[in-house]
Amino acid sequence: THKIDAKALANSLEEYGISSFVAHDTIEPMRTWQNEIVKGLETMEIMLVYLTDDFHESTWTNQEVGFALGRNIPIISLKLGVTDPRGFIGERQALKRKSYDTHQTALDIYSLIAEKLGNKHRLQTALINAFCISPDFPETKKRFDRMSGVVKSLNDDEVAVIIKAFHDNDQLHKAGHLVSNYNRLIKFLSQTTSQTYEISGRYITSV
């Protein structure tokens, strides 16, 4: 019933480098679906409970939550109706959102996942890499805005990766969104490193 909205959220999370297993969409035809769900449960790093009002009516969803609890996997409950989390997850505060607000929801979930997994660097690397290989100007704008919206500090290696990509990828050094009078990229680098930078053509240098 909710797989279209769940898939839309999974697609938005994918933009942040987060790969999601959505059972009705991910399982290939002719596979034994129960076995595939078990594989997903056994390999997941975090569980997102898509908490609709009919969530707890399903035996499967309740068992899947129990599977995550048994593995001591972090659980995030996304409350989409009026029903609160029940059972062992009832003690945990749910993130309240509307199903149609997928982009803001994905951003909020990204922040929670980074906190719960304790590996912000790994998720940050995914955002930086996606920006660096942007294939066109519209994607450059979207990927930069996502990256600059959540990345608060850069180390020397990450700065070097961005500077090299800016030089090599003309979809970056020719992107008006980055190099216009607003100097978005320079401001982002300066704010995340406490250094001053300048752009000359396809070159970025510290000053």
Summary of the structure (lengths in Angstrom):
residues: 207
radius of gyration: 20.0
end to end distance: 56.0
largest distance: 61.0
contacts: 564
relative contact order: 0.10
helix: 58%
strand: 10%
